[in-house]
Amino acid sequence: MAASKELFKGLEQALSKEGEKLVKLFKGVALFKIDGQDFLLDLKNGSGKLYFDGSSGSGAPKADVTLTMSDDVFVKLASGKLQPQMAFIQGKLKIQGNIALSMKLTPVLKAAQPKASL
């Protein structure tokens, strides 16, 4: 669980830098259910916002798509080692709601990767 939480923190930092670009790209709200924890990613409004487990109660938008997976699968998706379509076909990823929106997740997850500083 720690690995995906760290990736979401990286995504939160990416939102502060390139949030408007990601909002234009995604135009939706995704709920990630990872090993019992919820992460709500609002890429529909402003420059985007991430709600961590438990903080999505008041004022949080309704999810357009819900993605349920394990921590391990999320890490592979974010690192590019596993494509969302393959994860779905293999039954490692469950999608509810706007499935077409889930196809736009790859560049968003790429933003969560730690940036190499040389």
HELIX and SHEET records of a PDB file:
HELIX    1   1 ALA A    2  PHE A   26  1                                  25    
HELIX    2   2 ASP A   71  SER A   79  1                                   9    
HELIX    3   3 PRO A   84  ILE A   89  1                                   6    
HELIX    4   4 ILE A   99  SER A  102  1                                   4    
HELIX    5   5 LEU A  105  ALA A  112  1                                   8    
SHEET    1   A 5 LYS A  49  TYR A  51  0                                        
SHEET    2   A 5 GLN A  37  LEU A  43 -1                                        
SHEET    3   A 5 GLY A  28  ILE A  34 -1                                        
SHEET    4   A 5 VAL A  65  MET A  69  1                                        
SHEET    5   A 5 LYS A  94  GLY A  97 -1                                        
END                                                                             
